[in-house]
Amino acid sequence: MTLKIGWFSTGRDPAARNLLKTVHDYIAQEHLPAEISWVFCHRETGDGPFNEEYKQREMFFDLAAGFDIPVATLSHVKFLPDLRKKGLAESASAEKASPSLQEWRDKFGREVVRVVEMLSPADLIVMAGYMLIIGKPELEALDMVNIHPALPWGPKGTWQEVIHQLIGEDASEQGIMTHLVTSELDRGPVISYSSFPIKGPDWDELWVNWKADIQPSDGLEKRESHPLFTKIRHEGEIRELPLLNSAIRELATGAIIVRDKKIFTHGSVQDSGVDLTSVIEEYISS
């Protein structure tokens, strides 16, 4: 039985193409019983200015076409623009949506579900650089998998927010996880994870320098360009694709099963996710 994968992406940069190509090639090279059945994007040709992001997205669409992967689009920019504009103006932030913005998200979400359900059925959806916050309809109708740059018990938020919190806590480890998307940010049921140390001989000097170099008044640019910050990001980044590939392997072979918004291994509900650290570290070292 072939694992059918839907692919949600904004397709706005080279990283989006690299994600699609790497997973597509991995499935083929490993002869896994899996396929990327289709791609969905919330932007479409002609719905924005002809800038670098526009050109990158067209390259993304061309890459999918080269793999014979159908691409479906539904422009969020064109969808009920007055309601969206009102909702954004009334919202404290994108995460703290006003009633109008939540109404728009739910209406757009219902259209997204309608569009993807017209495509071939998918067993799960991979969120691969999808930059739009989703609504309740997608959460309820689709099993969506996300990569989060932290351990299951680690910080929430963007990778920058995660690293800032880890350094602030003087943490000793970091990691990557794949999880089901739920209404709770970065806390859905965990599929798999991988950890790595950020303390020890390779790190001690960087921590000493951070404490000497960084003052409470220093801005984000100085903090995020510091060697400690960039090394934590690099070590996490090089593990993201191997973890996603390994999770797809586990799902394709039936070692991990997603059913009823729960994760099962060996027929039982898995509460904490599968630790793939040894698999990922072996890949990194090779």
C-alpha positions in Angstrom: 0.0 0.0 0.0 1.4 3.4 -1.0 1.5 6.3 1.4 -0.1 9.2 -0.4 1.4 12.6 0.6 -0.1 16.0 0.0 2.3 18.9 0.1 1.5 22.4 1.4 4.0 25.1 0.6 4.2 28.8 -0.1 7.1 28.1 -2.5 8.7 31.4 -1.9 12.4 30.6 -1.8 15.1 28.1 -2.8 14.5 26.2 0.5 11.0 25.3 -0.6 12.3 23.8 -3.8 15.1 22.0 -1.9 12.5 20.4 0.5 10.4 19.1 -2.3 13.3 17.8 -4.4 15.0 16.2 -1.4 11.9 14.3 -0.3 10.9 13.4 -3.8 14.4 12.0 -4.6 14.7 10.2 -1.2 11.4 8.3 -1.8 12.6 7.3 -5.3 16.2 6.3 -4.2 15.0 4.3 -1.2 12.1 2.7 -3.2 9.7 3.6 -0.5 6.0 2.8 -0.9 5.2 6.5 -0.9 4.6 9.3 -3.3 4.0 13.1 -3.2 0.5 13.0 -4.9 0.0 16.8 -5.2 1.1 20.2 -4.1 -1.1 23.0 -2.8 0.0 26.7 -2.6 -2.0 29.6 -1.2 -0.5 31.9 -3.9 -1.0 31.7 -7.7 0.5 33.2 -10.8 -0.4 36.8 -11.2 -1.7 37.6 -7.7 1.2 39.8 -6.6 4.1 42.0 -7.8 6.7 40.6 -10.1 9.4 40.5 -7.4 12.0 37.9 -6.3 9.5 35.9 -4.3 7.2 35.7 -7.3 10.0 34.4 -9.5 11.0 31.8 -6.8 7.4 30.6 -6.7 7.2 30.1 -10.4 10.4 28.1 -10.2 8.8 26.0 -7.5 5.8 25.4 -9.7 8.1 24.4 -12.6 10.0 22.0 -10.3 6.7 20.2 -9.3 5.7 20.0 -12.9 9.0 18.5 -13.8 8.3 15.7 -11.3 4.8 15.3 -12.8 3.2 16.4 -9.5 -0.1 18.3 -9.9 -0.2 21.7 -8.4 -3.4 23.3 -7.0 -3.5 26.9 -6.0 -6.0 29.2 -4.2 -4.9 32.8 -3.7 -5.4 34.0 -0.2 -4.7 37.5 -1.5 -7.7 37.4 -3.8 -10.1 35.6 -1.3 -12.5 38.0 0.4 -9.9 40.7 0.5 -12.0 43.3 2.4 -12.8 40.8 5.2 -9.1 39.8 5.5 -8.0 43.5 5.6 -10.5 44.3 8.3 -9.5 41.2 10.3 -5.8 42.0 10.1 -6.4 45.7 11.1 -8.4 44.5 14.2 -5.9 41.8 15.3 -3.2 42.4 17.8 -1.0 40.0 15.8 -1.3 37.2 13.3 -1.4 34.7 16.1 -4.0 36.7 18.2 -6.7 36.8 15.5 -9.7 39.1 15.8 -13.2 37.6 15.2 -13.1 39.0 11.7 -9.7 37.5 10.9 -10.8 34.1 12.4 -14.0 34.3 10.3 -11.8 34.9 7.2 -9.5 32.0 8.1 -12.3 29.6 8.5 -14.0 30.6 5.2 -10.7 30.4 3.4 -10.0 27.0 5.1 -13.2 25.6 3.9 -12.3 26.5 0.3 -8.8 25.0 0.8 -10.4 21.7 1.9 -12.8 21.8 -1.0 -9.9 22.3 -3.4 -7.6 19.6 -2.1 -10.5 17.1 -1.8 -11.0 17.4 -5.5 -7.4 16.1 -5.9 -6.4 12.5 -5.3 -6.9 11.4 -1.7 -3.9 12.0 0.6 -3.1 10.0 3.8 -1.3 13.0 5.3 -0.2 16.5 4.4 3.4 17.7 4.9 3.6 21.4 5.8 6.8 22.3 4.0 7.4 26.1 4.4 3.6 26.9 4.4 3.6 30.5 5.7 -0.1 31.0 6.2 -1.8 30.3 9.5 -4.5 27.7 8.9 -8.0 27.6 10.2 -10.2 25.1 11.9 -11.6 23.5 8.7 -8.1 22.3 7.6 -7.3 21.1 11.1 -10.5 19.0 11.3 -10.4 17.6 7.8 -6.7 16.9 7.2 -3.9 15.1 9.0 -1.1 17.7 8.7 2.5 17.1 9.6 4.9 19.9 10.6 8.6 20.1 11.2 9.3 22.2 14.4 12.9 23.2 15.3 12.8 22.1 18.9 12.4 19.0 21.0 8.8 18.0 22.0 9.2 19.6 25.4 11.2 22.5 24.1 10.2 26.1 23.2 7.4 27.0 20.8 7.6 29.6 18.0 9.9 30.3 15.1 13.4 28.9 15.0 14.8 32.3 16.0 12.4 32.4 19.0 13.4 28.9 20.0 17.1 29.6 20.0 16.7 32.9 21.9 14.8 31.0 24.6 17.3 28.1 24.7 20.2 30.5 25.2 18.2 32.4 27.8 17.6 29.2 29.7 21.3 28.1 29.4 20.0 24.9 27.9 22.2 21.9 27.3 20.4 20.3 24.3 18.3 21.2 21.2 16.5 19.1 18.6 14.0 18.8 15.8 10.6 17.1 15.8 7.8 16.1 13.4 4.3 16.4 14.8 0.7 16.6 13.8 -0.6 20.1 13.5 -3.3 21.1 16.0 -4.9 24.3 17.2 -2.2 24.5 19.9 1.0 26.0 18.4 3.8 23.5 18.1 2.3 21.0 20.6 0.4 18.5 18.4 1.0 14.7 18.8 4.7 14.0 18.2 5.6 11.6 15.4 9.4 11.6 15.8 12.2 13.7 17.1 16.0 13.9 17.2 18.2 15.7 19.8 21.7 17.0 19.9 23.9 18.6 22.6 24.6 22.4 22.7 27.0 22.1 25.6 30.4 20.3 25.7 33.9 20.7 24.2 32.7 21.9 20.8 30.4 24.5 22.5 32.0 25.7 25.7 34.1 28.6 24.1 31.0 29.8 22.2 29.0 30.1 25.5 31.9 31.9 27.2 32.1 34.3 24.3 28.3 34.9 24.2 28.3 35.9 27.9 31.3 38.2 27.3 30.0 39.7 24.0 26.2 40.0 24.4 24.7 42.7 26.7 21.0 42.9 27.7 20.6 46.0 25.6 22.0 44.4 22.4 19.5 44.1 19.5 18.4 41.0 17.5 20.9 41.6 14.7 23.9 41.3 17.0 22.5 38.3 18.9 21.4 36.4 15.8 24.8 36.8 14.1 26.7 35.6 17.1 28.6 32.3 16.4 26.7 30.5 19.3 23.4 31.4 17.8 24.4 30.5 14.2 25.9 27.2 15.3 22.8 26.1 17.1 20.8 27.0 14.0 23.2 25.2 11.7 23.2 22.0 13.7 19.4 22.0 13.8 19.0 22.8 10.1 21.2 20.0 8.9 19.0 17.5 10.8 15.6 18.8 9.6 15.5 17.0 6.2 17.0 13.8 7.5 14.3 13.7 10.2 11.5 14.4 7.8 12.8 11.7 5.4 13.1 9.2 8.3 9.6 10.0 9.5 8.3 9.4 6.0 10.1 6.1 5.9 8.5 5.1 9.2 5.1 6.1 8.0 5.5 4.5 4.6 6.6 1.2 6.1 3.8 1.2 8.7 6.2 1.4 11.7 4.3 4.6 12.6 0.6 5.0 11.9 -1.5 8.2 12.0 -5.1 7.5 12.8 -7.9 9.6 14.4 -5.4 12.4 15.1 -3.2 10.0 17.1 0.2 8.4 16.6 0.4 4.6 16.8 3.5 2.3 17.0 3.2 -1.5 17.4 -0.6 -1.1 17.6 -0.5 1.2 20.7 -0.9 5.0 21.0 2.5 6.7 21.2 2.4 9.6 23.6 6.0 11.0 23.3 7.0 10.3 19.7 9.7 8.0 18.3 13.3 9.0 19.2 15.3 8.8 15.9 18.4 10.5 17.3 20.7 7.5 16.6 19.4 7.2 13.0 19.9 10.9 12.3 23.3 11.1 14.0 24.5 8.1 11.9 23.3 9.9 8.8 25.0 13.2 9.8 28.3 11.4 10.6 28.3 9.6 7.3 
